[in-house]
Amino acid sequence: MIEIDSTHQPLVVEDLDADWLLALCEDTAAESRRLERKRLRLALQWARMHPADPDDAAKGHVETVGSAGTPAVEEWSTESLAAALGITTHAGLQLVSDALDLAYRLPRLWARVEALEVPGWRARRIAQATCGLSAADAAAVDALLAPKADRCGVRAIDQAIAEATGVVEQTEQETLDRSKWDVELFHGPMTGPGRWAGTSTMVITGDTLDLTRFYDLINTEATRIETDDPIGVRRAMAVGNLARRMGGDQPPRVRLYVHADLADLLDDTIGTGGNGWVERLGPLTMARIKDWAGHAAVTVLPVLRTDRDDAVDQHDPPAWMRELVILRDRHCVHPHCQTDARACDLDHITPWPLGPTTPTNLAPLCRRHHRAKTRRRWHYRREPDGSY
């Protein structure tokens, strides 16, 4: 294995002693800072090359990407930058926002990034933590954090923000906190243990006493579950027990798109063997799918011929055509966008009525990228092999 050091000399890694290897690690850290700085510089320059036109601003065709005190940029300008960097539009918007915030709101911190004294990822974390502050408060945080930004953690960032913004009345703070309460449910795919195993994540933010009381109920229920599973697994199982009791053992109202061979679902001899596919969750064993199907209302849809390309004399595709396109493409076809196709619009590649309403002339685009295409900022075509 050969690597290049900072002097552009090739080194055989297996032949290096400990000192050489550590020196190469230092070179790598320095190179990483240069690359992060380069990405921020390019994003900043791209934003400066695409300022918001005053006439467009009057029509609402601008994007306020950065925080207060940063210039607005031309609408849809970030898509090209994101595609060139090989990242999603959301990631591109965040990169441009961080670059603008550093340059216009946190200049002391930006100077240290330029000097390679602070890694770009740490500066971006501070920029994101201060994005909700006024320009004046952000400048105060900049003065406090810039001298120690190369070593400060999350707690230091929070403390600097608190010092810069001053003491807030407790009642106002509690009102602010309550506005952030929420319950969110995320269905895979997940990373790490449990990935592709029909596992979902619920995040609850609310009153401390209420959540503590609920957590105690979960722990009490978990102690009644007689299994050898770890306590964390039994807590998760306890949530299911409590939910079933609260719902009167009624089946959950959940919509899953399961792709499986109907013969496998009807075959009692199938145990853990065989796999099906659940959209947004991934592959599951037939045993798990049969268990879910046995405790819920099931709708069986007819088989779709993926080679079907009928045309209909209308703008909106019929249900079978929409389903075919969704199953074919899976997600938004804009470069690097992974928005699920079921959450997308179906776009006519050649605009209707110039182009027909057929599966080969339809593609899923998320709302943002559909609008970008409609505004003629992007064009695309579908190749015979199904790529775009």
N, C-alpha and C positions, 0 to 999 in steps of 0.2 A: 504494500500500500504506500503510494507516494503522495506527499503533500508539498505545497509550495509555501515557503516562509516569507516574511516581510521583505527580504532582500531578493525575492523572486528565485531563490535557489530550491531545486527539488530535493526533498528529504525522504528517505525510506523510513517510515515510522517504526517498523519493527527493529531497525538498527539503532534507534536513538536511546541514549541513557536517560536517567530521570531528569537531569538538569535540562537537557535538550528538549525533552517532552514538555516540561513546564514552560520553557521559553516559547515553544510552539503554541501552547495554550494561551499565553499572554498575547502572542501575535493574533490569534484567533479572536480574542476578546476585543482587541483594538480594531480589527477588521470588521467585526460585528457593529461596533459603534460607528464606523465610517459608513457602512451600508445603511444603518438606520438613519443617520444624518442625511445621506443621499436621498432616501425615500421622502423624508420630510422636506428637503430642499425642492425636489421635483414637484411634490404636491403643492407646495407654496407657490412655486413659479407658475404651475398650471392654473391655480386660482387667480393669480395676478394677470395671466394672459386672457382670462375669461371673466372680466368684470361685468356686473349687471348693467345692462343698457337702461338709461332713464326711461325711455319709451316702453321697454318691456316691464320695468318696475310699475309703471302706471297701469299696465294690464295684468299685473300679478305674476308675470313670467320670470321670476327670479327665485333663487334659493338662498335662504339665510343659513348657510352651512355652519359657520363659526358662531361664537357667542357674542354677547353685547360688546360693541367696540371694534368688531371686525367687518371688513367690507363684504357686501353681498356678491354672489357670483352668478354667472349666467345659468339659467335653468338647463338641465340635462347635460351639463358640461362634464360631470364627474364620471359618467358611464365609460367614456373613452379611456380616461386615465385608469380606471379600475380594470378594464379589459386588458390594457397593455401590461399592467402589473400582475395580472392573473388572479385577481381577487374579486369578491362580490361587490356589487354597487354599494351595499351598506358599509362594507369595510372601507371602500374608497371614500365615501362621504365622511366616515369617521377620521380617516387619515388626513383629508383636507381640513376638516374642522380642527383637529389637533394642531396641524401646521399653522393655520391662521391664528389660533389662540396663543400659541407660543410666540409667534412673530409680533402680534399686535397687543396682547394682553400680559404676556409673561416674558418681556424682552431680556431680563437678567438671566432667567433660566435658559432661554434660547441661546444666549451668548455662550453659556457653558456647554450646551449641546454642540454648538459650532466649534468650540475649542476641544471637543472630544473628552471633556471632563465629566459629563453626565450622559449616560446611555439614553438613546432616544425612547426606549420603552418606558423608562422611569419618568422622563419628562412628559410623555403622553399620558401616563397615569395621573400626574398632577394636573395637566390640562383638563382631563375629563372630570377630575374631582372638583375643579373650580368652574366648570362650564355654566353653572347656575348662578354665579355671582355677578354683580355689576362690574364694570370695567375698573372702577376705583377699588373695590374690594379685591379683585383679582390682582391688581398692582400691589396691594398691601401684602397679599399672600406671596407674591413674587419676591418682595423685599425680604420676607421672613425665611422663605424656603430656598431660594437660589443658592445662598452660601453653603448649605448643607444638603443639597438635592442629590448628591452622589451617594448618600448613605441613609437618607430618611425613608421610613416605612409608612404604612397606612396610618398608624396612630399619629405620627408627626404631622402628616398632611392634614388630618382632621383637626389637630390642635391648632395648627397655623390658620386654618379656615375660621375656627371659632374665635381666635384672637383678632383676626382681621375684620370679622363682621360684627364683633362686639357681643355683649350679653343681650339675649332676647328674652322677653317676658315669658315665663314658664307656660302660661295659658296659651300664648301664641304658638309656642313650640309644640304643645300637645295638639293643637288644632292642625298644625302642619303635619305632624306625625300621623294623625288619623286620616288625613287625606291620602296617605300612601298605603292604607290597609287594603288588602286584597287576598283573594284565593285564586291560585293559578294551577292549572293541570297541564302537564306536558307529556305527550305521547312520543316515544322514541323517534329516530334511533338514538340510543344512548352510547356512551363510550365507557370502556372499562367493564367491570363485572356486571352481568345482567343485560349486556347489550344483546339485542335481537331476541329477548326472551319474554316478550309480552309484558314488559315492565314499564311503568309510567312513573312520573315524579309529580308530587303535589307540593306547592310552596304556599304557606299560610303566614301572613303578616297581620297581627291584630293586637288586641289588649293583652297585656302580660298575664293578668290574673285569669282571663278566659282561656288562653292557650295553655297555661299551667294546669288549670283544672282539666282540660281536655287531655293533656299529656298524662296526667295521673290516671284518668279513666282508661287510656290505652295500656298503661303499665299494669293496671289491675286486671284488665282482660287478658293481657299477655301471660300473666302468671297462671291462668286457668287453661292455657293451651298445653297439652301434654305431648310435646314432641322433643326431639333432641336438637332442634334447630337453635342457632344463636339467638340471644335475646332480641337483637335488632330485627331478625326475620319474624320472630313471634310478635313483636310490636306491629309490624306491617300486616301480619295475619289478623291481629286484633282489630285493626282499623276496618277490615272487611267484615268481621263479626259484628262490630258496632253499627256499621252502615246497614247491614242486613236487618238488624233488629229495629233500627230507626225507620227503615223502609217497609217494615212488615213483611220481610222476606219476598217482596215483589222483585221481579227481575230488573236489573239496571237498564235505564234508557240510554243505550250506547249504540253508536253506529260504527260498525267495522266493515271494511271491504276485504273479504276473504276470498282468495283465489285457490281453489283446490279441485281435485278430481272428485266429482260427485260419488263415483263408485267407492272411493276410499272412505268417504264420510259414512256410507251405508254399510261398509264391511265391518262386522263385529270382530273379525280376527285381527284387525290392525291395532297394534298397541302403540308403542313409542316409535315404531318405524314409520317412514314416510314423512314428507314435509309439505306444507302448504305455504301460502304467503299472505300476510296481513298488511295492507297498505299503511304506511307510517310507522309500523312496528317491525316489519321484516319477516324472515322465515320462522315458522313455528311448526312443531311436530303435529301430526294429525291427531294425536291423543289430546293435546291441549285445545286444538280447534274444536274437536268433538265435545270436549268438556264445556267450552264456552257456548257452543251451539245448543247444548242440552239445557242451558239455563237462560235462554233468551229467545226472543222471537226472531225467526230466520226468514229472509226473503231470498229465494234462489232466482238469479237472473239468467236469461238464456245465454248460451255460448255465443261469443262474437267472433266472426271471421275477420281476422286482422288484415286480410288482403282485400276486403270490401272497399269500394271507392264510388259508391252511388252518389249522384248529385241530386240536390233538392232545390227547387225553385223558390228559395227564401233566404233571408239573411241569417236567421238563427238556426243552428244545426239541431236536428231532432236528438232525442235522448240517446239513441243507440250510437249516433255519430260522435256526440260529445264523449260518451264513455270510451269509444274506440280510441279517440285522440288522446284522452287522458291516460289510458293504459299503455298506449304506444310510447308517449314521450315522458311521462312520469313527473316532469317538473318544467318550470319556465325555461324556454330555449335560449334566452339571452345569455351571452357568455358568462359562465361562472355563477349564474343565479340558480339556487336550489329551491325556490318557492314551489311547494307542492302543486301539481297540476290541478287538483280539485279546488284550489284557492285562486286559480288563474282565470283570466278571460280567454276565450278562444278567438284568436285573431285570424282574419283572412290575409294570407301572405300576399296575394294579389287582391287589392281591395275589391269588395263586392259593390256593384254588380259586374265590374270588369272581370273579376275572377269568380269561379263557381263556389258554391258551398259544398265542398267534398272533403273527405279526410286528408287528402294530399295537399289541399290548399288551406288547411287549418293547422294552427299550432298554439299551444298554451303560452301566454305571456302574462306575467304578474301585472297588476294595475300600473305600476310606475313605468315598466318597460313597454307596456301597451301604449301608454300616453306618449312616451318618447318616440315610438314608431309612428304613431298617428301625427305627431308634430313634425314628421319627416327628419328627425335627427338620426334615425337608424333605419337601415333596410336589410333584409335578409332573404334567403331562398332555401328551399329544402332540396337536398341532393338526392339522387336515386337510391343511395345506400341508407337514407334516413337521417343523415347528419344535416346540420344547418350551417 
